[in-house]
């Protein structure tokens, strides 16, 4: 069973930055796709950014130009660099990785952006 552990969330003022990390218990080279999702109170979970094994990235329109997803195969870790944070970015952020058979989710990390 693949385990994902997220870290890096916290409280930040609007305009600030945070970097989220998602450490996998297995090689991320085995994953077809990895991504970050978020869920704000009372809202559905939404995709924030994804990256494929080939390195192709995709971003939600709301975070384009502000967030960057990347992976480090040596550390089995996926990152989400979040800059110019806005109060509307406040949510629980989840890491997801997918291989040929399964989707794996982390436990989530809270990001709160104060105005």
Protein Blocks (a to p, Z undefined) as FASTA:
>chain_A
ZZdddehiacddehiacddddddfbdfklpmbdcdddddehiacddfbdcdfkopacddf
klgokaccdddfklopacdddehiafklgccdddddddfkbccddebjaddddZZ
